[in-house]
Amino acid sequence: DGRCYLGLASDGSLAGGIGAQATSVIKGSADVRTAWVTGILTWDGSTVTLYQDGTAVYSAAQSGAVNTTINFTLGALNNNGTAAAFHAGDIARALVLNSAMTSTEVTDLSTLWSTIS
């Protein structure tokens, strides 16, 4: 409980974890391990939405609260203050916002990032 992350599920699909839900619930359907994708995970305290390349691949009610008392990490999970489960791939760009993006903002950002080489 308390999780907040964007990553990959065991089947290679883009996935996330918010509150009590993890990558077995919040996930897309395609294996993206050999592809460049833009993954965006938003939640506003009631709804969680996972976007892949600007398209919503999951959206449902949030289950459980997010722990906001530990630091946010990029490229690894924060295991109660210790970085763990490091990402073995590449991260080309990262952005963390303190507000939920609208679907239009997600589309605009995905389009912009896909044109930057």
All heavy atoms as an XYZ file, in Angstrom:
828
protein
N       0.830     -1.192      0.000
C       0.000      0.000      0.000
C       0.875      1.257      0.000
O       1.997      1.233      0.488
C      -0.922      0.018      1.215
C      -2.053     -0.985      1.072
O      -2.339     -1.419     -0.047
O      -2.638     -1.339      2.098
N       0.344      2.323     -0.534
C       1.051      3.594     -0.522
C       1.928      3.815     -1.739
O       2.602      4.822     -1.834
N       1.928      2.881     -2.671
C       2.852      2.963     -3.800
C       2.490      4.064     -4.784
O       1.351      4.478     -4.888
C       2.942      1.616     -4.513
C       1.610      1.129     -5.049
C       1.711     -0.229     -5.736
N       2.146     -1.302     -4.921
C       1.371     -2.154     -4.267
N       0.070     -2.030     -4.344
N       1.857     -3.115     -3.552
N       3.502      4.487     -5.513
C       3.351      5.456     -6.593
C       4.514      5.238     -7.550
O       5.631      5.638     -7.254
C       3.366      6.869     -6.036
S       3.443      8.122     -7.326
N       4.281      4.528     -8.660
C       5.368      4.322     -9.614
C       4.862      4.014    -11.005
O       3.736      3.584    -11.198
C       6.322      3.221     -9.144
C       5.711      1.838     -9.070
C       5.715      0.988    -10.169
C       5.131      1.393     -7.897
C       5.144     -0.274    -10.100
C       4.568      0.127     -7.816
C       4.586     -0.700     -8.925
O       4.022     -1.941     -8.860
N       5.728      4.251    -11.966
C       5.509      3.914    -13.365
C       6.627      2.967    -13.747
O       7.790      3.236    -13.461
C       5.562      5.172    -14.240
C       5.444      4.986    -15.746
C       4.055      4.481    -16.112
C       5.724      6.299    -16.457
N       6.292      1.844    -14.346
C       7.317      0.866    -14.690
C       6.802     -0.136    -15.692
O       5.932      0.172    -16.502
N       7.349     -1.346    -15.618
C       6.929     -2.428    -16.498
C       6.378     -3.579    -15.669
O       6.914     -3.897    -14.605
C       8.112     -2.945    -17.323
C       8.739     -1.974    -18.311
C       9.948     -2.613    -18.980
C       7.729     -1.523    -19.352
N       5.334     -4.219    -16.183
C       4.805     -5.435    -15.563
C       5.709     -6.600    -15.970
O       6.553     -6.478    -16.859
C       3.369     -5.674    -16.012
N       5.533     -7.742    -15.347
C       6.375     -8.902    -15.640
C       6.240     -9.374    -17.086
O       7.159     -9.997    -17.623
C       6.061    -10.050    -14.676
O       4.703    -10.429    -14.811
N       5.129     -9.042    -17.752
C       4.964     -9.426    -19.154
C       5.520     -8.379    -20.119
O       5.377     -8.490    -21.332
C       3.495     -9.705    -19.479
C       2.602     -8.474    -19.348
O       3.103     -7.374    -19.023
O       1.386     -8.610    -19.588
N       6.167     -7.339    -19.587
C       6.778     -6.305    -20.413
C       5.868     -5.161    -20.783
O       6.275     -4.234    -21.477
N       4.632     -5.183    -20.319
C       3.711     -4.094    -20.640
C       3.965     -2.894    -19.731
O       4.426     -3.034    -18.605
C       2.258     -4.559    -20.512
O       1.980     -4.979    -19.199
N       3.674     -1.702    -20.259
C       3.756     -0.489    -19.469
C       2.770     -0.618    -18.320
O       1.636     -1.063    -18.518
C       3.412      0.727    -20.339
C       3.548      2.091    -19.683
C       5.011      2.375    -19.342
C       3.005      3.164    -20.593
N       3.185     -0.264    -17.117
C       2.329     -0.477    -15.953
C       2.642      0.549    -14.873
O       3.592      1.314    -14.982
C       2.535     -1.894    -15.417
N       1.837      0.535    -13.830
C       2.065      1.458    -12.739
C       1.524      0.921    -11.438
O       0.860     -0.112    -11.395
N       1.815      1.653    -10.393
C       1.299      1.326     -9.081
C       0.876      2.590     -8.377
O       1.640      3.539     -8.279
N      -0.358      2.624     -7.937
C      -0.889      3.760     -7.177
C      -1.651      3.201     -5.988
O      -2.534      2.351     -6.149
C      -1.837      4.634     -8.026
C      -1.088      5.301     -9.181
C      -2.523      5.698     -7.167
C      -0.093      6.356     -8.769
N      -1.315      3.664     -4.788
C      -2.022      3.220     -3.590
C      -1.901      1.727     -3.376
O      -0.817      1.188     -3.236
N      -3.030      1.015     -3.401
C      -3.050     -0.428     -3.155
C      -2.955     -1.238     -4.443
O      -2.841     -2.454     -4.397
C      -4.324     -0.806     -2.405
N      -3.011     -0.580     -5.599
C      -2.989     -1.312     -6.866
C      -1.588     -1.296     -7.475
O      -0.863     -0.314     -7.374
C      -3.987     -0.701     -7.851
C      -5.415     -0.877     -7.377
C      -6.389     -0.099     -8.213
O      -6.134      1.040     -8.574
N      -7.518     -0.710     -8.513
N      -1.229     -2.412     -8.120
C       0.105     -2.548     -8.686
C       0.025     -2.933    -10.160
O      -1.027     -2.862    -10.787
C       0.885     -3.583     -7.896
N       1.146     -3.396    -10.703
C       1.269     -3.667    -12.128
C       0.390     -4.810    -12.624
O       0.229     -4.967    -13.823
C       2.725     -3.973    -12.502
O       3.183     -5.088    -11.722
C       3.622     -2.779    -12.234
N      -0.178     -5.601    -11.739
C      -1.108     -6.641    -12.188
C      -2.471     -6.047    -12.529
O      -3.270     -6.679    -13.207
C      -1.261     -7.720    -11.116
O      -1.791     -7.160     -9.927
N      -2.734     -4.811    -12.083
C      -4.019     -4.148    -12.324
C      -3.855     -2.965    -13.278
O      -4.541     -2.868    -14.285
C      -4.645     -3.665    -10.991
C      -5.908     -2.867    -11.240
C      -4.914     -4.839    -10.075
N      -2.930     -2.067    -12.964
C      -2.724     -0.853    -13.751
C      -1.695     -1.157    -14.823
O      -0.489     -1.111    -14.589
C      -2.238      0.305    -12.848
C      -3.242      0.570    -11.722
C      -2.006      1.560    -13.681
C      -2.757      1.551    -10.678
N      -2.163     -1.525    -16.034
C      -1.215     -1.893    -17.083
C      -1.842     -1.825    -18.458
O      -3.055     -1.871    -18.603
C      -0.649     -3.288    -16.839
C      -1.692     -4.390    -16.816
C      -1.060     -5.730    -16.514
C      -0.867     -6.485    -17.794
N      -0.249     -7.747    -17.699
N      -0.974     -1.728    -19.452
C      -1.380     -1.818    -20.842
C      -1.371     -3.284    -21.257
O      -1.253     -4.179    -20.420
N      -1.467     -3.543    -22.558
C      -1.546     -4.929    -22.998
C      -0.379     -5.370    -23.865
O      -0.196     -6.561    -24.061
C      -2.844     -5.158    -23.779
O      -2.883     -4.309    -24.902
N       0.413     -4.448    -24.378
C       1.491     -4.818    -25.296
C       2.843     -4.884    -24.582
O       3.113     -4.116    -23.660
C       1.567     -3.808    -26.428
N       3.693     -5.802    -25.011
C       5.065     -5.899    -24.518
C       5.869     -4.778    -25.165
O       6.013     -4.730    -26.382
C       5.650     -7.269    -24.886
C       7.032     -7.499    -24.292
O       7.719     -6.510    -23.950
O       7.428     -8.664    -24.184
N       6.384     -3.846    -24.353
C       7.099     -2.687    -24.884
C       8.598     -2.733    -24.585
O       9.290     -1.737    -24.757
C       6.498     -1.369    -24.341
C       5.060     -1.210    -24.796
C       6.608     -1.286    -22.829
N       9.103     -3.881    -24.173
C      10.516     -3.966    -23.789
C      11.475     -3.650    -24.925
O      12.603     -3.259    -24.664
C      10.825     -5.339    -23.207
C      10.235     -5.507    -21.809
C      10.493     -6.870    -21.276
N       9.548     -7.798    -21.902
C       9.250     -8.983    -21.408
N       9.825     -9.407    -20.309
N       8.377     -9.757    -22.023
N      11.084     -3.804    -26.166
C      11.983     -3.513    -27.284
C      11.565     -2.262    -28.040
O      12.030     -2.028    -29.157
C      12.039     -4.700    -28.263
O      10.726     -4.939    -28.768
C      12.572     -5.941    -27.578
N      10.699     -1.439    -27.462
C      10.194     -0.242    -28.140
C      10.423      0.998    -27.279
O      10.528      0.912    -26.057
C       8.704     -0.398    -28.414
N      10.515      2.156    -27.930
C      10.503      3.427    -27.215
C       9.056      3.844    -27.047
O       8.314      3.884    -28.033
C      11.245      4.508    -28.007
C      12.729      4.413    -27.885
C      13.577      3.862    -28.787
C      13.522      4.883    -26.805
N      14.859      3.949    -28.336
C      14.861      4.572    -27.114
C      13.238      5.517    -25.603
C      15.914      4.889    -26.263
C      14.289      5.833    -24.755
C      15.609      5.522    -25.083
N       8.629      4.105    -25.837
C       7.266      4.558    -25.582
C       7.287      5.741    -24.627
O       8.234      5.920    -23.859
C       6.361      3.446    -25.000
C       6.221      2.297    -25.958
C       6.869      2.974    -23.662
N       6.237      6.531    -24.691
C       6.021      7.581    -23.704
C       4.964      7.062    -22.746
O       3.831      6.798    -23.157
C       5.543      8.887    -24.374
O       6.548      9.337    -25.284
C       5.282      9.971    -23.334
N       5.342      6.890    -21.496
C       4.417      6.427    -20.472
C       4.092      7.545    -19.512
O       4.990      8.225    -19.018
N       2.818      7.765    -19.271
C       2.364      8.812    -18.351
C       1.324      8.203    -17.425
O       0.378      7.562    -17.877
C       1.777     10.017    -19.123
C       2.862     10.657    -20.001
C       1.173     11.031    -18.147
C       2.361     11.768    -20.890
N       1.520      8.397    -16.138
C       0.588      7.908    -15.123
C       0.056      9.114    -14.360
O       0.839      9.896    -13.823
C       1.307      6.945    -14.174
C       0.473      6.276    -13.101
C      -0.561      5.350    -13.729
C       1.373      5.488    -12.160
N      -1.268      9.289    -14.351
C      -1.864     10.405    -13.614
C      -2.860      9.876    -12.592
O      -3.440      8.803    -12.768
C      -2.610     11.383    -14.552
O      -3.752     10.737    -15.112
C      -1.713     11.878    -15.666
N      -3.021     10.615    -11.530
C      -4.102     10.353    -10.591
C      -4.406     11.646     -9.876
O      -3.546     12.470     -9.642
C      -3.783      9.203     -9.631
C      -2.925      9.556     -8.466
C      -3.340      9.837     -7.194
C      -1.503      9.670     -8.437
N      -2.266     10.116     -6.387
C      -1.130     10.014     -7.134
C      -0.506      9.529     -9.394
C       0.199     10.223     -6.766
C       0.805      9.724     -9.027
C       1.135     10.059     -7.727
N      -5.672     11.826     -9.563
C      -6.126     13.083     -8.957
C      -6.733     12.879     -7.573
O      -7.448     13.732     -7.085
C      -7.124     13.770     -9.886
C      -8.346     12.913    -10.172
O      -8.504     11.844     -9.540
O      -9.151     13.307    -11.028
N      -6.444     11.750     -6.952
C      -7.005     11.453     -5.640
C      -8.240     10.588     -5.732
O      -8.719     10.082     -4.720
N      -8.757     10.412     -6.949
C      -9.917      9.540     -7.106
C      -9.803      8.629     -8.334
O     -10.276      7.506     -8.306
C     -11.214     10.347     -7.171
O     -11.206     11.197     -8.294
N      -9.162      9.091     -9.403
C      -9.051      8.303    -10.630
C      -7.595      8.153    -11.048
O      -6.833      9.121    -11.010
C      -9.833      8.966    -11.775
O     -11.198      9.118    -11.371
C      -9.782      8.145    -13.046
N      -7.222      6.949    -11.463
C      -5.887      6.645    -11.977
C      -6.006      6.403    -13.472
O      -6.882      5.660    -13.915
C      -5.310      5.377    -11.309
C      -3.959      5.020    -11.898
C      -5.230      5.546     -9.806
N      -5.136      7.032    -14.265
C      -5.117      6.811    -15.710
C      -3.682      6.586    -16.159
O      -2.788      7.353    -15.807
C      -5.727      7.995    -16.477
O      -7.044      8.261    -15.967
C      -5.828      7.696    -17.965
N      -3.476      5.522    -16.929
C      -2.181      5.201    -17.509
C      -2.273      5.450    -19.010
O      -3.172      4.940    -19.675
C      -1.824      3.735    -17.244
C      -0.554      3.206    -17.908
C       0.689      3.898    -17.342
C      -0.448      1.692    -17.710
N      -1.344      6.258    -19.529
C      -1.292      6.573    -20.952
C      -0.038      5.965    -21.560
O       1.034      6.005    -20.959
C      -1.227      8.090    -21.174
C      -2.437      8.851    -20.723
C      -2.550      9.337    -19.424
C      -3.476      9.126    -21.610
C      -3.655     10.057    -19.010
C      -4.587      9.860    -21.209
C      -4.665     10.314    -19.907
O      -5.758     11.037    -19.507
N      -0.184      5.425    -22.757
C       0.958      4.942    -23.528
C       0.930      5.662    -24.866
O      -0.042      5.542    -25.620
C       0.885      3.435    -23.733
C       2.050      2.875    -24.526
C       2.006      1.370    -24.600
O       1.699      0.699    -23.618
N       2.309      0.844    -25.767
N       1.979      6.433    -25.144
C       2.066      7.217    -26.376
C       0.817      8.062    -26.611
O       0.293      8.157    -27.723
C       2.338      6.308    -27.581
C       3.713      5.662    -27.503
O       4.630      6.299    -26.955
O       3.860      4.524    -27.973
N       0.320      8.687    -25.546
C      -0.804      9.608    -25.643
C      -2.181      8.992    -25.591
O      -3.177      9.691    -25.556
N      -2.265      7.658    -25.564
C      -3.556      6.973    -25.535
C      -3.779      6.324    -24.181
O      -2.891      5.629    -23.665
C      -3.608      5.882    -26.630
O      -3.405      6.501    -27.901
C      -4.941      5.167    -26.636
N      -4.954      6.542    -23.584
C      -5.268      5.919    -22.296
C      -5.394      4.411    -22.475
O      -6.185      3.947    -23.299
C      -6.559      6.488    -21.720
N      -4.595      3.649    -21.722
C      -4.658      2.182    -21.789
C      -5.252      1.595    -20.509
O      -5.516      0.405    -20.436
C      -3.271      1.554    -22.084
C      -2.810      1.928    -23.475
C      -2.242      1.966    -21.045
N      -5.469      2.441    -19.493
C      -6.101      2.012    -18.244
C      -6.677      3.251    -17.571
O      -6.023      4.289    -17.511
C      -5.082      1.352    -17.305
C      -5.641      1.071    -15.926
C      -6.267     -0.138    -15.652
C      -5.584      2.021    -14.917
C      -6.813     -0.392    -14.395
C      -6.131      1.772    -13.665
C      -6.732      0.572    -13.404
O      -7.285      0.323    -12.170
N      -7.876      3.150    -17.043
C      -8.459      4.219    -16.246
C      -9.501      3.618    -15.317
O     -10.387      2.887    -15.766
C      -9.103      5.288    -17.128
O      -9.519      6.395    -16.336
N      -9.364      3.888    -14.021
C     -10.305      3.358    -13.031
C     -10.142      4.129    -11.723
O      -9.224      4.939    -11.566
C     -10.072      1.866    -12.806
N     -11.022      3.844    -10.799
C     -10.973      4.485     -9.493
C      -9.695      4.102     -8.748
O      -9.227      2.970     -8.839
C     -12.190      4.081     -8.662
N      -9.139      5.068     -8.043
C      -7.951      4.826     -7.213
C      -8.333      3.957     -6.029
O      -9.403      4.114     -5.444
C      -7.379      6.155     -6.727
C      -6.175      6.000     -5.813
C      -5.594      7.342     -5.411
O      -5.752      8.334     -6.117
N      -4.931      7.384     -4.267
N      -7.458      3.028     -5.669
C      -7.673      2.171     -4.513
C      -6.517      2.364     -3.545
O      -5.370      2.077     -3.865
C      -7.742      0.706     -4.949
O      -7.849     -0.142     -3.824
N      -6.806      2.858     -2.369
C      -5.769      3.080     -1.367
C      -5.107      4.440     -1.525
O      -5.188      5.076     -2.561
N      -4.425      4.860     -0.494
C      -3.755      6.162     -0.470
C      -2.312      6.034     -0.948
O      -1.725      4.959     -0.920
C      -3.768      6.730      0.946
N      -1.742      7.153     -1.388
C      -0.340      7.205     -1.801
C       0.483      7.744     -0.646
O       0.131      8.748     -0.041
C      -0.176      8.104     -3.049
C       1.285      8.299     -3.382
C      -0.934      7.502     -4.225
N       1.600      7.074     -0.342
C       2.503      7.521      0.716
C       3.333      8.687      0.195
O       4.130      8.517     -0.730
C       3.420      6.372      1.137
C       4.339      6.758      2.286
O       4.485      7.931      2.612
N       4.964      5.777      2.886
N       3.147      9.851      0.755
C       3.882     11.038      0.314
C       4.994     11.423      1.288
O       5.545     12.506      1.181
C       2.917     12.227      0.145
O       2.287     12.499      1.407
C       1.879     11.944     -0.919
N       5.362     10.539      2.192
C       6.373     10.872      3.194
C       7.772     10.381      2.844
O       8.710     10.648      3.586
C       5.989     10.302      4.573
O       5.973      8.868      4.487
C       4.629     10.812      5.018
N       7.939      9.656      1.720
C       9.271      9.212      1.313
C       9.633      9.853     -0.023
O       8.764     10.248     -0.795
C       9.369      7.669      1.218
C       8.335      7.099      0.247
C       9.230      7.033      2.584
C       8.434      5.608      0.020
N      10.921      9.975     -0.279
C      11.395     10.639     -1.490
C      10.988      9.888     -2.744
O      10.877      8.668     -2.748
C      12.917     10.771     -1.461
C      13.390     11.704     -0.370
O      12.704     12.640     -0.015
N      14.554     11.431      0.165
N      10.822     10.640     -3.812
C      10.525     10.090     -5.134
C      11.858      9.755     -5.805
O      12.807     10.525     -5.705
C       9.761     11.139     -5.942
C       9.194     10.627     -7.216
C       7.982      9.978     -7.225
C       9.877     10.784     -8.409
C       7.440      9.497     -8.410
C       9.349     10.312     -9.591
C       8.129      9.662     -9.596
N      11.965      8.622     -6.472
C      13.190      8.265     -7.179
C      12.898      8.041     -8.654
O      11.794      7.670     -9.027
C      13.828      6.977     -6.604
O      12.892      5.906     -6.728
C      14.213      7.142     -5.150
N      13.890      8.260     -9.497
C      13.787      7.984    -10.927
C      14.707      6.810    -11.239
O      15.874      6.808    -10.857
C      14.201      9.196    -11.760
C      13.288     10.409    -11.666
C      13.874     11.582    -12.434
C      11.900     10.094    -12.178
N      14.194      5.811    -11.917
C      15.007      4.667    -12.317
C      15.110      3.576    -11.279
O      15.842      2.608    -11.458
N      14.383      3.698    -10.189
C      14.396      2.684     -9.133
C      13.173      2.868     -8.247
O      12.554      3.926     -8.240
C      15.659      2.800     -8.282
N      12.832      1.834     -7.512
C      11.791      1.964     -6.498
C      12.400      2.544     -5.233
O      13.579      2.340     -4.954
C      11.184      0.591     -6.174
C      10.370     -0.069     -7.280
C       9.890     -1.441     -6.817
C       9.200      0.791     -7.692
N      11.612      3.247     -4.469
C      12.060      3.736     -3.169
C      11.555      2.747     -2.129
O      10.376      2.700     -1.824
C      11.518      5.133     -2.896
C      12.063      5.709     -1.606
O      12.457      4.983     -0.701
N      12.095      7.023     -1.528
N      12.452      1.938     -1.610
C      12.118      0.926     -0.614
C      12.340      1.509      0.778
O      13.381      1.297      1.390
C      12.980     -0.324     -0.842
C      12.604     -1.458      0.076
O      11.570     -1.435      0.723
N      13.452     -2.454      0.142
N      11.385      2.318      1.239
C      11.473      2.979      2.547
C      12.758      3.769      2.719
O      13.433      3.683      3.733
C      11.302      1.967      3.680
C       9.919      1.385      3.699
O       8.942      2.111      3.510
N       9.810      0.084      3.897
N      13.109      4.539      1.671
C      14.273      5.411      1.746
C      15.516      4.852      1.090
O      16.539      5.531      1.013
N      15.473      3.625      0.606
C      16.616      3.015     -0.057
C      16.222      2.651     -1.493
O      15.221      1.969     -1.697
C      17.059      1.729      0.679
O      17.370      2.068      2.033
C      18.271      1.111      0.019
N      17.021      3.107     -2.458
C      16.727      2.780     -3.853
C      16.879      1.277     -4.065
O      17.826      0.660     -3.597
C      17.672      3.542     -4.773
N      15.917      0.674     -4.793
C      15.919     -0.770     -5.056
C      15.256     -1.040     -6.387
O      14.593     -0.167     -6.950
C      15.180     -1.499     -3.937
N      15.406     -2.240     -6.910
C      14.778     -2.666     -8.161
C      15.076     -1.675     -9.283
O      14.190     -1.120     -9.910
C      13.269     -2.853     -7.977
N      16.356     -1.472     -9.543
C      16.785     -0.501    -10.543
C      16.324     -0.885    -11.941
O      16.341     -2.046    -12.317
C      18.315     -0.362    -10.523
C      18.827      0.262     -9.265
C      19.214     -0.527     -8.192
C      18.903      1.638     -9.145
C      19.675      0.048     -7.027
C      19.365      2.220     -7.972
C      19.745      1.424     -6.913
N      15.923      0.127    -12.727
C      15.499     -0.068    -14.110
C      16.730     -0.384    -14.957
O      17.719      0.349    -14.920
C      14.799      1.186    -14.617
C      14.372      1.121    -16.036
N      13.479      0.191    -16.493
C      14.722      1.870    -17.114
C      13.278      0.373    -17.787
N      14.023      1.382    -18.191
N      16.689     -1.457    -15.720
C      17.834     -1.887    -16.511
C      17.848     -1.296    -17.915
O      18.787     -1.524    -18.667
C      17.859     -3.412    -16.602
N      16.835     -0.531    -18.282
C      16.756      0.044    -19.622
C      17.149      1.508    -19.629
O      17.781      2.010    -18.704
N      16.768      2.183    -20.689
C      17.063      3.603    -20.848
C      15.850      4.442    -20.478
O      14.716      4.056    -20.724
C      17.438      3.910    -22.300
C      18.724      3.225    -22.717
O      19.642      3.135    -21.885
O      18.800      2.774    -23.873
N      16.103      5.590    -19.895
C      15.075      6.600    -19.645
C      15.533      7.838    -20.396
O      16.548      8.443    -20.033
C      14.907      6.899    -18.140
C      14.479      5.646    -17.390
C      13.916      8.047    -17.934
C      14.463      5.799    -15.881
N      14.834      8.208    -21.461
C      15.255      9.331    -22.292
C      14.836     10.669    -21.693
O      15.576     11.635    -21.760
C      14.689      9.189    -23.705
N      13.650     10.729    -21.108
C      13.137     11.962    -20.526
C      12.278     11.610    -19.315
O      11.638     10.570    -19.302
C      12.280     12.718    -21.543
C      13.059     13.214    -22.741
C      12.104     13.634    -23.853
N      12.801     13.799    -25.103
C      13.054     12.813    -25.958
N      12.657     11.591    -25.713
N      13.695     13.046    -27.070
N      12.253     12.503    -18.345
C      11.408     12.275    -17.173
C      10.834     13.609    -16.713
O      11.488     14.646    -16.804
C      12.214     11.643    -16.049
N       9.612     13.554    -16.225
C       8.927     14.746    -15.755
C       8.012     14.332    -14.613
O       7.243     13.385    -14.744
C       8.100     15.363    -16.897
C       7.234     16.569    -16.594
C       8.106     17.774    -16.247
C       6.350     16.891    -17.789
N       8.114     15.031    -13.508
C       7.236     14.781    -12.368
C       6.509     16.088    -12.064
O       7.141     17.126    -11.899
C       8.038     14.323    -11.122
C       7.113     14.134     -9.939
C       8.821     13.062    -11.423
N       5.191     16.040    -12.033
C       4.378     17.221    -11.774
C       3.584     17.043    -10.494
O       3.238     15.923    -10.124
C       3.393     17.462    -12.930
C       3.987     17.682    -14.307
C       2.882     17.745    -15.351
C       4.813     18.953    -14.335
N       3.255     18.139     -9.873
C       2.441     18.118     -8.667
C       0.980     18.422     -8.993
O       0.287     19.091     -8.252
C       2.988     19.125     -7.644
C       2.346     18.956     -6.291
O       1.789     17.907     -5.995
N       2.398     19.990     -5.477
N       0.532     17.942    -10.141
C      -0.871     18.080    -10.538
C      -1.167     17.025    -11.586
O      -0.272     16.580    -12.298
C      -1.159     19.483    -11.088
O      -0.423     19.708    -12.267
N      -2.415     16.625    -11.688
C      -2.814     15.634    -12.689
C      -2.965     16.325    -14.037
O      -3.625     17.357    -14.146
C      -4.117     14.962    -12.290
N      -2.337     15.751    -15.059
C      -2.441     16.298    -16.409
C      -3.809     15.940    -17.005
O      -4.351     14.881    -16.721
C      -1.340     15.727    -17.299
C       0.059     16.113    -16.875
S       1.337     15.271    -17.846
C       1.151     16.084    -19.417
N      -4.329     16.829    -17.841
C      -5.556     16.523    -18.572
C      -5.196     15.616    -19.754
O      -4.034     15.511    -20.142
C      -6.215     17.799    -19.109
O      -5.356     18.388    -20.097
C      -6.488     18.807    -17.991
N      -6.188     14.997    -20.366
C      -5.907     14.133    -21.524
C      -5.319     14.946    -22.681
O      -4.469     14.449    -23.418
C      -7.167     13.384    -21.959
O      -8.177     14.292    -22.321
N      -5.715     16.198    -22.835
C      -5.151     17.057    -23.876
C      -3.682     17.341    -23.598
O      -2.846     17.299    -24.515
C      -5.939     18.382    -23.982
O      -7.294     18.081    -24.303
C      -5.345     19.303    -25.031
N      -3.330     17.615    -22.348
C      -1.938     17.845    -21.984
C      -1.093     16.590    -22.202
O       0.049     16.672    -22.663
C      -1.832     18.302    -20.526
C      -2.391     19.678    -20.290
C      -2.522     20.030    -18.815
O      -2.750     19.130    -17.983
O      -2.382     21.228    -18.496
N      -1.650     15.426    -21.901
C      -0.945     14.162    -22.132
C      -0.673     13.980    -23.618
O       0.443     13.649    -24.032
C      -1.746     12.966    -21.568
C      -1.176     11.651    -22.063
C      -1.751     13.010    -20.048
N      -1.680     14.209    -24.449
C      -1.508     14.082    -25.897
C      -0.459     15.060    -26.415
O       0.417     14.683    -27.199
C      -2.848     14.323    -26.621
O      -3.783     13.352    -26.172
C      -2.700     14.238    -28.131
N      -0.519     16.308    -25.965
C       0.449     17.317    -26.401
C       1.869     16.931    -26.000
O       2.799     17.035    -26.797
C       0.103     18.692    -25.820
C      -1.157     19.298    -26.419
O      -1.637     18.786    -27.457
O      -1.668     20.273    -25.835
N       2.056     16.481    -24.768
C       3.387     16.091    -24.298
C       3.891     14.860    -25.050
O       5.047     14.813    -25.477
C       3.372     15.810    -22.794
C       4.728     15.423    -22.193
C       5.732     16.559    -22.345
C       4.559     15.045    -20.741
N       3.047     13.871    -25.243
C       3.437     12.666    -25.984
C       3.840     13.005    -27.412
O       4.828     12.482    -27.930
C       2.301     11.646    -25.991
O       2.020     11.224    -24.684
N       3.091     13.894    -28.044
C       3.409     14.311    -29.409
C       4.742     15.050    -29.437
O       5.593     14.794    -30.297
C       2.293     15.203    -29.979
O       1.064     14.473    -29.957
C       2.611     15.669    -31.388
N       4.948     15.969    -28.495
C       6.196     16.708    -28.431
C       7.382     15.780    -28.217
O       8.382     15.848    -28.923
C       6.137     17.746    -27.306
C       7.443     18.494    -27.031
C       7.836     19.359    -28.231
C       7.338     19.313    -25.772
N       7.279     14.879    -27.246
C       8.403     13.987    -26.932
C       8.690     13.013    -28.063
O       9.826     12.602    -28.247
C       8.161     13.270    -25.616
C       8.493     14.121    -24.422
C       8.866     15.425    -24.436
C       8.486     13.739    -23.056
N       9.086     15.873    -23.160
C       8.863     14.859    -22.298
C       8.176     12.546    -22.405
C       8.966     14.824    -20.909
C       8.282     12.510    -21.019
C       8.664     13.638    -20.281
N       7.694     12.632    -28.835
C       7.950     11.706    -29.936
C       8.652     12.387    -31.102
O       9.223     11.710    -31.955
C       6.645     11.058    -30.415
O       5.834     12.027    -31.056
N       8.647     13.728    -31.149
C       9.316     14.437    -32.238
C      10.716     14.886    -31.856
O      11.466     15.334    -32.719
C       8.497     15.676    -32.674
O       8.363     16.556    -31.561
C       7.134     15.266    -33.183
N      11.097     14.792    -30.596
C      12.439     15.180    -30.150
C      13.366     13.982    -30.347
O      13.104     12.903    -29.876
C      12.439     15.596    -28.670
C      11.542     16.808    -28.441
C      13.861     15.894    -28.210
C      11.356     17.163    -26.994
N      14.448     14.211    -31.060
C      15.394     13.102    -31.269
C      16.629     13.260    -30.436
O      16.873     14.230    -29.824
C      15.768     12.991    -32.732
O      16.287     14.201    -33.208
